[in-house]
Amino acid sequence: MAASKRKTASKMAAKTAHKTADKTEAKTAIRTTAGNTSYNARSVLVTGGSRGLGLAIAQKLAAAGYQTIALARRETEEVAAAIARAEEAGQGALAFVPFDLGKIDGIPDLVRRLRKQFGPLYALINNAALGLSGTLALMHHTKIEEMVRLNTLSPIVLTKYVLRGMMADGAGRIVNVASIVASSGASGVAAYAATKASMVGFTRSLAREVGPLGITVNAVAPGVLETDMTQVLTDEQRAHVARRSALNRLAEVGDVADTIEFLLSERARNITGTVITVDAGATA
Ligand SMILES: NC(=O)c1ccc[n+]([C@@H]2O[C@H](COP(=O)([O-])OP(=O)(O)OC[C@H]3O[C@@H](n4cnc5c(N)ncnc54)[C@H](OP(=O)(O)O)[C@@H]3O)[C@@H](O)[C@H]2O)c1
């Protein structure tokens, strides 16, 4: 979309946001800095943006000037503090939207609501996921189903609905968060690795499908990061991964967030259908 058109659309979104804020907040408890910051920025949606990697991505994109929507089931103290900081800094705005991505049938309405409140979505970061580990033979199939639903089905359906707006706008960026285990493999994460590998196949094919419309689709594959998801690892296991990495350390959430910020920038306009590994050389 041309800059002037985008500006007008964003201004309209700002007005809509102000008008509907009270109603929507009452209904869905959306936390936003919209009252004090400009909506002239492009809107981006980060799923699983309440903590861990998603929060780091949301903060990075808000600081880079994007109107950032962090989505998760529950608002955390960390995301509330990040919203307050973004407001103080007067950078891009940061908002929190509560939604359970396991509720696939609610996704079309969610996307309609987001578009109404925040204007056209320029980028979607499919980051929310469940990282269940354990011996496959002992894993209950309902747990496997829950993980496949959140890690594979939900981002595909969410992308489907967000994509329609991007297609109409003739621009957009999609980044899927995969993992190095999608290609390297590791014992105890077979079902999880399958969901992450599915994101890679999804990325490559969708990039072909929507490239002619000016939309890029990429994946990032992080190595082990210090988040709630990896709390099951012992310090010794973490140190072992670090020792075996080319750089003798673990990558950090900020490294992955930097990569995603780059993929959303003009500098990455000719990068699509690829996977960028951020693992401090764990798989080198
Ligand atoms: N940590 C690692 O070492 C590592 C390595 C490689 C790849 N990754 C990938 O990086 C991404 C982020 O991982 P992380 O370590 O930051 O995970 P995390 O700390 O467990 O955070 C997961 C995020 O997803 C949200 N979420 C979970 N279930 C949800 C649902 N049903 N609906 C909406 N949101 C939901 C969580 O908030 P709520 O619980 O409040 O909903 C939270 O914001 C994932 O795709 C993961 O596979 C992580």
The ligand as a Gaussian input file, in Angstrom:
#p B3LYP/6-31G(d) Opt

LIG

0 1
 N       12.244000     -21.834000      23.927000
 C       12.976000     -22.461000      23.043000
 O       14.063000     -23.004000      23.334000
 C       12.520000     -22.540000      21.603000
 C       13.390000     -23.103000      20.668000
 C       12.987000     -23.193000      19.349000
 C       11.761000     -22.706000      18.975000
 N       10.928000     -22.183000      19.896000
 C        9.631000     -21.703000      19.453000
 O        9.502000     -20.335000      19.838000
 C        8.116000     -20.030000      20.034000
 C        7.948000     -19.356000      21.385000
 O        8.401000     -20.243000      22.388000
 P        8.651000     -19.786000      23.901000
 O        9.788000     -20.574000      24.365000
 O        8.656000     -18.313000      23.995000
 O        7.306000     -20.389000      24.565000
 P        6.634000     -20.028000      25.968000
 O        7.593000     -19.332000      26.850000
 O        6.008000     -21.300000      26.436000
 O        5.484000     -18.996000      25.553000
 C        4.415000     -19.442000      24.774000
 C        3.519000     -18.272000      24.408000
 O        2.408000     -18.791000      23.655000
 C        1.182000     -18.436000      24.321000
 N        0.192000     -19.486000      24.153000
 C        0.258000     -20.769000      24.585000
 N       -0.877000     -21.412000      24.313000
 C       -1.697000     -20.511000      23.689000
 C       -3.026000     -20.556000      23.186000
 N       -3.770000     -21.679000      23.258000
 N       -3.543000     -19.450000      22.622000
 C       -2.823000     -18.308000      22.550000
 N       -1.555000     -18.192000      23.003000
 C       -1.011000     -19.293000      23.572000
 C        1.587000     -18.273000      25.791000
 O        0.680000     -17.471000      26.544000
 P       -0.587000     -18.126000      27.330000
 O       -0.104000     -19.376000      27.962000
 O       -1.044000     -17.079000      28.290000
 O       -1.622000     -18.351000      26.293000
 C        2.928000     -17.565000      25.620000
 O        2.737000     -16.206000      25.325000
 C        7.365000     -21.350000      19.861000
 O        6.874000     -21.422000      18.547000
 C        8.438000     -22.394000      20.063000
 O        8.121000     -23.607000      19.405000
 C       11.273000     -22.066000      21.219000

